[in-house]
Amino acid sequence: MSSFLSQYGVRLMRKEFKDMQWDEFRALLAGISPETALGRVVAIRAENDKNILKNFTPEQHKIRNEWRKKQAYSKANEDLINVLDGLKEAFIAMAGGD
């Protein structure tokens, strides 16, 4: 059962959801309880307390580590794009462009 269904009684693949406004969806998502599957995953991904991390199960560590790797890759990719854009602008300026 999805977290939205268990907490709000909303099925994400039904018309009622498809007609939902973005702001309403965001509000519901922000209010997802840590007692739901989605809430537990979000809590695991966001945890930074070393004392709590020491007590994580191997599965919880796996969830957190996979998320952190994905975030690090995304950030590294974003940084690379910014560096390349800076180089592009520098070459344009050296060539006398605007």
QUINOR-V780616 format. One record per residue. N is the residue number from 1. RES is the residue in one small letter. BURIAL is b if it has 9 or more other ideal C-beta (glycine too) atoms within 8 Angstrom, else e. D_LAST is the distance of its C-alpha to the last C-alpha in Angstrom with 2 decimals. Layout:
# QUINOR-V780616
N_RES_BURIAL_D_LAST ; N_RES_BURIAL_D_LAST
This chain:
# QUINOR-V780616
1_m_e_55.79 ; 2_s_b_52.24 ; 3_s_b_51.42 ; 4_f_b_50.56 ; 5_l_b_53.88 ; 6_s_e_55.93 ; 7_q_b_54.43 ; 8_y_e_53.63 ; 9_g_e_55.55 ; 10_v_b_52.37 ; 11_r_b_51.94 ; 12_l_e_48.28 ; 13_m_e_48.94 ; 14_r_e_50.82 ; 15_k_e_49.86 ; 16_e_e_50.28 ; 17_f_b_47.40 ; 18_k_e_45.18 ; 19_d_e_45.63 ; 20_m_b_44.78 ; 21_q_e_41.77 ; 22_w_e_39.07 ; 23_d_e_39.88 ; 24_e_e_43.54 ; 25_f_b_42.88 ; 26_r_e_40.77 ; 27_a_e_43.61 ; 28_l_b_46.17 ; 29_l_e_44.19 ; 30_a_e_43.78 ; 31_g_e_47.54 ; 32_i_b_48.60 ; 33_s_e_51.53 ; 34_p_e_51.62 ; 35_e_e_54.90 ; 36_t_b_53.14 ; 37_a_e_51.86 ; 38_l_b_48.22 ; 39_g_b_48.81 ; 40_r_b_50.35 ; 41_v_b_47.44 ; 42_v_b_44.93 ; 43_a_b_47.15 ; 44_i_b_47.39 ; 45_r_b_43.63 ; 46_a_e_43.04 ; 47_e_b_45.89 ; 48_n_e_45.12 ; 49_d_e_48.54 ; 50_k_e_49.96 ; 51_n_e_53.52 ; 52_i_e_52.87 ; 53_l_b_50.95 ; 54_k_e_53.99 ; 55_n_e_56.06 ; 56_f_b_53.77 ; 57_t_e_55.38 ; 58_p_e_53.93 ; 59_e_e_52.66 ; 60_q_b_50.90 ; 61_h_b_49.27 ; 62_k_e_48.16 ; 63_i_b_46.58 ; 64_r_b_44.77 ; 65_n_e_43.65 ; 66_e_e_42.32 ; 67_w_b_40.28 ; 68_r_b_38.94 ; 69_k_e_37.99 ; 70_k_e_36.13 ; 71_q_e_34.29 ; 72_a_e_33.46 ; 73_y_e_32.16 ; 74_s_e_30.01 ; 75_k_e_28.60 ; 76_a_e_28.03 ; 77_n_e_26.24 ; 78_e_e_24.01 ; 79_d_e_23.29 ; 80_l_e_22.49 ; 81_i_e_19.99 ; 82_n_e_18.28 ; 83_v_e_18.32 ; 84_l_e_16.97 ; 85_d_e_14.06 ; 86_g_e_13.40 ; 87_l_e_13.80 ; 88_k_e_11.50 ; 89_e_e_8.58 ; 90_a_e_10.04 ; 91_f_e_10.36 ; 92_i_b_6.87 ; 93_a_e_6.16 ; 94_m_e_9.56 ; 95_a_e_8.99 ; 96_g_e_6.76 ; 97_g_e_3.78 ; 98_d_e_0.00
